[in-house]
Amino acid sequence: MKNRLRELRKERGINQEELAEALEVTRQTIGSLENGRYDPSINLAFKIAKYFNMQIEDIFIYEGEE
């Protein structure tokens, strides 16, 4: 699943560590999400969307079966 996490984070001038702290996850989790190595749980996807004040669909792009 692709996402706009890195783009949104950079637009707001925050680093991975700051985002991780706000979402109560590790910096490694943020890095893995940004690099597409990890898809978030539904709970984490909601937390990310709430943090950026956006809809989940505006951050994560579902591409069908892989």
Backbone as XML, in Angstrom:
<?xml version="1.0"?>
<chain id="A" units="angstrom">
  <residue number="1" name="MET">
    <atom name="N" x="0.844" y="-1.169" z="0.000"/>
    <atom name="CA" x="0.000" y="0.000" z="0.000"/>
    <atom name="C" x="0.895" y="1.240" z="0.000"/>
  </residue>
  <residue number="2" name="LYS">
    <atom name="N" x="0.667" y="2.114" z="-0.929"/>
    <atom name="CA" x="1.421" y="3.365" z="-0.971"/>
    <atom name="C" x="0.815" y="4.352" z="0.010"/>
  </residue>
  <residue number="3" name="ASN">
    <atom name="N" x="1.631" y="5.345" z="0.382"/>
    <atom name="CA" x="1.113" y="6.374" z="1.277"/>
    <atom name="C" x="1.843" y="7.692" z="1.043"/>
  </residue>
  <residue number="4" name="ARG">
    <atom name="N" x="1.276" y="8.737" z="1.602"/>
    <atom name="CA" x="1.830" y="10.085" z="1.469"/>
    <atom name="C" x="2.475" y="10.552" z="2.775"/>
  </residue>
  <residue number="5" name="LEU">
    <atom name="N" x="2.805" y="9.623" z="3.639"/>
    <atom name="CA" x="3.268" y="9.959" z="4.979"/>
    <atom name="C" x="4.520" y="10.843" z="4.965"/>
  </residue>
  <residue number="6" name="ARG">
    <atom name="N" x="5.534" y="10.452" z="4.207"/>
    <atom name="CA" x="6.779" y="11.244" z="4.154"/>
    <atom name="C" x="6.479" y="12.652" z="3.648"/>
  </residue>
  <residue number="7" name="GLU">
    <atom name="N" x="5.704" y="12.739" z="2.587"/>
    <atom name="CA" x="5.352" y="14.035" z="2.000"/>
    <atom name="C" x="4.629" y="14.919" z="3.019"/>
  </residue>
  <residue number="8" name="LEU">
    <atom name="N" x="3.638" y="14.368" z="3.707"/>
    <atom name="CA" x="2.870" y="15.144" z="4.685"/>
    <atom name="C" x="3.739" y="15.562" z="5.865"/>
  </residue>
  <residue number="9" name="ARG">
    <atom name="N" x="4.594" y="14.666" z="6.300"/>
    <atom name="CA" x="5.470" y="14.964" z="7.425"/>
    <atom name="C" x="6.424" y="16.107" z="7.071"/>
  </residue>
  <residue number="10" name="LYS">
    <atom name="N" x="7.004" y="16.050" z="5.875"/>
    <atom name="CA" x="7.945" y="17.092" z="5.454"/>
    <atom name="C" x="7.245" y="18.428" z="5.228"/>
  </residue>
  <residue number="11" name="GLU">
    <atom name="N" x="6.020" y="18.391" z="4.694"/>
    <atom name="CA" x="5.257" y="19.626" z="4.505"/>
    <atom name="C" x="5.052" y="20.353" z="5.827"/>
  </residue>
  <residue number="12" name="ARG">
    <atom name="N" x="4.923" y="19.588" z="6.899"/>
    <atom name="CA" x="4.668" y="20.171" z="8.223"/>
    <atom name="C" x="5.943" y="20.406" z="9.021"/>
  </residue>
  <residue number="13" name="GLY">
    <atom name="N" x="7.073" y="20.055" z="8.421"/>
    <atom name="CA" x="8.357" y="20.329" z="9.045"/>
    <atom name="C" x="8.644" y="19.521" z="10.305"/>
  </residue>
  <residue number="14" name="ILE">
    <atom name="N" x="8.153" y="18.288" z="10.336"/>
    <atom name="CA" x="8.433" y="17.431" z="11.490"/>
    <atom name="C" x="9.280" y="16.246" z="11.057"/>
  </residue>
  <residue number="15" name="ASN">
    <atom name="N" x="10.103" y="15.755" z="11.972"/>
    <atom name="CA" x="10.934" y="14.604" z="11.636"/>
    <atom name="C" x="10.249" y="13.309" z="12.070"/>
  </residue>
  <residue number="16" name="GLN">
    <atom name="N" x="10.856" y="12.200" z="11.704"/>
    <atom name="CA" x="10.257" y="10.894" z="12.009"/>
    <atom name="C" x="10.098" y="10.696" z="13.510"/>
  </residue>
  <residue number="17" name="GLU">
    <atom name="N" x="11.081" y="11.129" z="14.277"/>
    <atom name="CA" x="11.041" y="10.959" z="15.729"/>
    <atom name="C" x="9.857" y="11.712" z="16.345"/>
  </residue>
  <residue number="18" name="GLU">
    <atom name="N" x="9.628" y="12.936" z="15.891"/>
    <atom name="CA" x="8.517" y="13.743" z="16.409"/>
    <atom name="C" x="7.173" y="13.101" z="16.072"/>
  </residue>
  <residue number="19" name="LEU">
    <atom name="N" x="7.043" y="12.615" z="14.849"/>
    <atom name="CA" x="5.799" y="11.956" z="14.451"/>
    <atom name="C" x="5.599" y="10.673" z="15.242"/>
  </residue>
  <residue number="20" name="ALA">
    <atom name="N" x="6.663" y="9.908" z="15.403"/>
    <atom name="CA" x="6.583" y="8.657" z="16.155"/>
    <atom name="C" x="6.122" y="8.915" z="17.590"/>
  </residue>
  <residue number="21" name="GLU">
    <atom name="N" x="6.683" y="9.934" z="18.206"/>
    <atom name="CA" x="6.307" y="10.269" z="19.579"/>
    <atom name="C" x="4.827" y="10.656" z="19.661"/>
  </residue>
  <residue number="22" name="ALA">
    <atom name="N" x="4.376" y="11.459" z="18.720"/>
    <atom name="CA" x="2.978" y="11.894" z="18.709"/>
    <atom name="C" x="2.013" y="10.720" z="18.522"/>
  </residue>
  <residue number="23" name="LEU">
    <atom name="N" x="2.448" y="9.713" z="17.757"/>
    <atom name="CA" x="1.590" y="8.559" z="17.459"/>
    <atom name="C" x="1.822" y="7.386" z="18.413"/>
  </residue>
  <residue number="24" name="GLU">
    <atom name="N" x="2.794" y="7.553" z="19.308"/>
    <atom name="CA" x="3.138" y="6.515" z="20.287"/>
    <atom name="C" x="3.607" y="5.225" z="19.613"/>
  </residue>
  <residue number="25" name="VAL">
    <atom name="N" x="4.488" y="5.397" z="18.619"/>
    <atom name="CA" x="5.142" y="4.275" z="17.950"/>
    <atom name="C" x="6.636" y="4.586" z="17.883"/>
  </residue>
  <residue number="26" name="THR">
    <atom name="N" x="7.425" y="3.665" z="17.358"/>
    <atom name="CA" x="8.855" y="3.916" z="17.230"/>
    <atom name="C" x="9.172" y="4.652" z="15.932"/>
  </residue>
  <residue number="27" name="ARG">
    <atom name="N" x="10.353" y="5.268" z="15.902"/>
    <atom name="CA" x="10.802" y="5.927" z="14.681"/>
    <atom name="C" x="10.957" y="4.898" z="13.569"/>
  </residue>
  <residue number="28" name="GLN">
    <atom name="N" x="11.356" y="3.680" z="13.938"/>
    <atom name="CA" x="11.509" y="2.615" z="12.942"/>
    <atom name="C" x="10.174" y="2.286" z="12.280"/>
  </residue>
  <residue number="29" name="THR">
    <atom name="N" x="9.091" y="2.345" z="13.049"/>
    <atom name="CA" x="7.757" y="2.106" z="12.486"/>
    <atom name="C" x="7.429" y="3.157" z="11.440"/>
  </residue>
  <residue number="30" name="ILE">
    <atom name="N" x="7.722" y="4.419" z="11.752"/>
    <atom name="CA" x="7.458" y="5.499" z="10.794"/>
    <atom name="C" x="8.289" y="5.285" z="9.530"/>
  </residue>
  <residue number="31" name="GLY">
    <atom name="N" x="9.564" y="4.952" z="9.691"/>
    <atom name="CA" x="10.426" y="4.693" z="8.537"/>
    <atom name="C" x="9.911" y="3.549" z="7.687"/>
  </residue>
  <residue number="32" name="SER">
    <atom name="N" x="9.474" y="2.479" z="8.345"/>
    <atom name="CA" x="8.940" y="1.320" z="7.614"/>
    <atom name="C" x="7.652" y="1.669" z="6.881"/>
  </residue>
  <residue number="33" name="LEU">
    <atom name="N" x="6.807" y="2.468" z="7.482"/>
    <atom name="CA" x="5.574" y="2.917" z="6.821"/>
    <atom name="C" x="5.924" y="3.742" z="5.589"/>
  </residue>
  <residue number="34" name="GLU">
    <atom name="N" x="6.828" y="4.706" z="5.760"/>
    <atom name="CA" x="7.189" y="5.587" z="4.650"/>
    <atom name="C" x="7.818" y="4.828" z="3.490"/>
  </residue>
  <residue number="35" name="ASN">
    <atom name="N" x="8.556" y="3.782" z="3.799"/>
    <atom name="CA" x="9.231" y="3.006" z="2.748"/>
    <atom name="C" x="8.379" y="1.875" z="2.197"/>
  </residue>
  <residue number="36" name="GLY">
    <atom name="N" x="7.155" y="1.733" z="2.676"/>
    <atom name="CA" x="6.253" y="0.717" z="2.160"/>
    <atom name="C" x="6.561" y="-0.692" z="2.623"/>
  </residue>
  <residue number="37" name="ARG">
    <atom name="N" x="7.387" y="-0.831" z="3.658"/>
    <atom name="CA" x="7.721" y="-2.157" z="4.169"/>
    <atom name="C" x="6.689" y="-2.654" z="5.177"/>
  </residue>
  <residue number="38" name="TYR">
    <atom name="N" x="5.803" y="-1.755" z="5.592"/>
    <atom name="CA" x="4.846" y="-2.086" z="6.644"/>
    <atom name="C" x="3.548" y="-1.356" z="6.371"/>
  </residue>
  <residue number="39" name="ASP">
    <atom name="N" x="2.445" y="-2.064" z="6.444"/>
    <atom name="CA" x="1.123" y="-1.441" z="6.344"/>
    <atom name="C" x="0.590" y="-1.251" z="7.758"/>
  </residue>
  <residue number="40" name="PRO">
    <atom name="N" x="-0.003" y="-0.100" z="8.043"/>
    <atom name="CA" x="-0.446" y="0.169" z="9.407"/>
    <atom name="C" x="-1.674" y="-0.651" z="9.785"/>
  </residue>
  <residue number="41" name="SER">
    <atom name="N" x="-1.801" y="-0.887" z="11.077"/>
    <atom name="CA" x="-3.045" y="-1.455" z="11.579"/>
    <atom name="C" x="-4.131" y="-0.411" z="11.361"/>
  </residue>
  <residue number="42" name="ILE">
    <atom name="N" x="-5.367" y="-0.813" z="11.433"/>
    <atom name="CA" x="-6.464" y="0.142" z="11.252"/>
    <atom name="C" x="-6.418" y="1.210" z="12.338"/>
  </residue>
  <residue number="43" name="ASN">
    <atom name="N" x="-6.051" y="0.804" z="13.563"/>
    <atom name="CA" x="-5.957" y="1.785" z="14.650"/>
    <atom name="C" x="-4.879" y="2.822" z="14.363"/>
  </residue>
  <residue number="44" name="LEU">
    <atom name="N" x="-3.722" y="2.369" z="13.892"/>
    <atom name="CA" x="-2.644" y="3.310" z="13.582"/>
    <atom name="C" x="-3.019" y="4.192" z="12.394"/>
  </residue>
  <residue number="45" name="ALA">
    <atom name="N" x="-3.675" y="3.643" z="11.408"/>
    <atom name="CA" x="-4.120" y="4.446" z="10.256"/>
    <atom name="C" x="-5.061" y="5.558" z="10.708"/>
  </residue>
  <residue number="46" name="PHE">
    <atom name="N" x="-5.975" y="5.255" z="11.623"/>
    <atom name="CA" x="-6.876" y="6.279" z="12.155"/>
    <atom name="C" x="-6.112" y="7.337" z="12.939"/>
  </residue>
  <residue number="47" name="LYS">
    <atom name="N" x="-5.122" y="6.916" z="13.739"/>
    <atom name="CA" x="-4.322" y="7.870" z="14.514"/>
    <atom name="C" x="-3.551" y="8.809" z="13.592"/>
  </residue>
  <residue number="48" name="ILE">
    <atom name="N" x="-2.994" y="8.251" z="12.525"/>
    <atom name="CA" x="-2.251" y="9.067" z="11.566"/>
    <atom name="C" x="-3.185" y="10.070" z="10.890"/>
  </residue>
  <residue number="49" name="ALA">
    <atom name="N" x="-4.329" y="9.593" z="10.454"/>
    <atom name="CA" x="-5.303" y="10.480" z="9.796"/>
    <atom name="C" x="-5.746" y="11.588" z="10.742"/>
  </residue>
  <residue number="50" name="LYS">
    <atom name="N" x="-6.000" y="11.253" z="11.979"/>
    <atom name="CA" x="-6.421" y="12.257" z="12.968"/>
    <atom name="C" x="-5.302" y="13.266" z="13.203"/>
  </residue>
  <residue number="51" name="TYR">
    <atom name="N" x="-4.070" y="12.785" z="13.318"/>
    <atom name="CA" x="-2.926" y="13.666" z="13.535"/>
    <atom name="C" x="-2.821" y="14.706" z="12.414"/>
  </residue>
  <residue number="52" name="PHE">
    <atom name="N" x="-2.974" y="14.269" z="11.173"/>
    <atom name="CA" x="-2.862" y="15.171" z="10.032"/>
    <atom name="C" x="-4.191" y="15.843" z="9.679"/>
  </residue>
  <residue number="53" name="ASN">
    <atom name="N" x="-5.245" y="15.527" z="10.430"/>
    <atom name="CA" x="-6.575" y="16.101" z="10.191"/>
    <atom name="C" x="-7.030" y="15.838" z="8.752"/>
  </residue>
  <residue number="54" name="MET">
    <atom name="N" x="-6.888" y="14.571" z="8.346"/>
    <atom name="CA" x="-7.244" y="14.147" z="6.993"/>
    <atom name="C" x="-8.012" y="12.835" z="7.057"/>
  </residue>
  <residue number="55" name="GLN">
    <atom name="N" x="-8.574" y="12.444" z="5.932"/>
    <atom name="CA" x="-9.213" y="11.146" z="5.809"/>
    <atom name="C" x="-8.134" y="10.098" z="5.529"/>
  </residue>
  <residue number="56" name="ILE">
    <atom name="N" x="-8.356" y="8.883" z="6.001"/>
    <atom name="CA" x="-7.402" y="7.799" z="5.756"/>
    <atom name="C" x="-7.118" y="7.659" z="4.261"/>
  </residue>
  <residue number="57" name="GLU">
    <atom name="N" x="-8.161" y="7.747" z="3.445"/>
    <atom name="CA" x="-8.021" y="7.561" z="1.997"/>
    <atom name="C" x="-7.152" y="8.637" z="1.355"/>
  </residue>
  <residue number="58" name="ASP">
    <atom name="N" x="-6.985" y="9.779" z="2.035"/>
    <atom name="CA" x="-6.154" y="10.850" z="1.494"/>
    <atom name="C" x="-4.680" y="10.647" z="1.829"/>
  </residue>
  <residue number="59" name="ILE">
    <atom name="N" x="-4.388" y="9.700" z="2.712"/>
    <atom name="CA" x="-3.010" y="9.420" z="3.117"/>
    <atom name="C" x="-2.531" y="8.089" z="2.540"/>
  </residue>
  <residue number="60" name="PHE">
    <atom name="N" x="-3.393" y="7.075" z="2.610"/>
    <atom name="CA" x="-3.023" y="5.735" z="2.163"/>
    <atom name="C" x="-3.736" y="5.389" z="0.868"/>
  </residue>
  <residue number="61" name="ILE">
    <atom name="N" x="-2.973" y="4.877" z="-0.095"/>
    <atom name="CA" x="-3.510" y="4.555" z="-1.414"/>
    <atom name="C" x="-3.528" y="3.040" z="-1.586"/>
  </residue>
  <residue number="62" name="TYR">
    <atom name="N" x="-4.719" y="2.483" z="-1.576"/>
    <atom name="CA" x="-4.883" y="1.042" z="-1.743"/>
    <atom name="C" x="-4.779" y="0.695" z="-3.219"/>
  </residue>
  <residue number="63" name="GLU">
    <atom name="N" x="-3.939" y="-0.269" z="-3.532"/>
    <atom name="CA" x="-3.707" y="-0.626" z="-4.947"/>
    <atom name="C" x="-4.241" y="-2.007" z="-5.297"/>
  </residue>
  <residue number="64" name="GLY">
    <atom name="N" x="-5.125" y="-2.547" z="-4.485"/>
    <atom name="CA" x="-5.679" y="-3.868" z="-4.779"/>
    <atom name="C" x="-4.759" y="-4.965" z="-4.337"/>
  </residue>
  <residue number="65" name="GLU">
    <atom name="N" x="-5.064" y="-6.161" z="-4.772"/>
    <atom name="CA" x="-4.257" y="-7.331" z="-4.406"/>
    <atom name="C" x="-2.861" y="-7.222" z="-4.984"/>
  </residue>
  <residue number="66" name="GLU">
    <atom name="N" x="-1.870" y="-7.560" z="-4.190"/>
    <atom name="CA" x="-0.484" y="-7.479" z="-4.654"/>
    <atom name="C" x="0.086" y="-8.851" z="-4.844"/>
  </residue>
</chain>
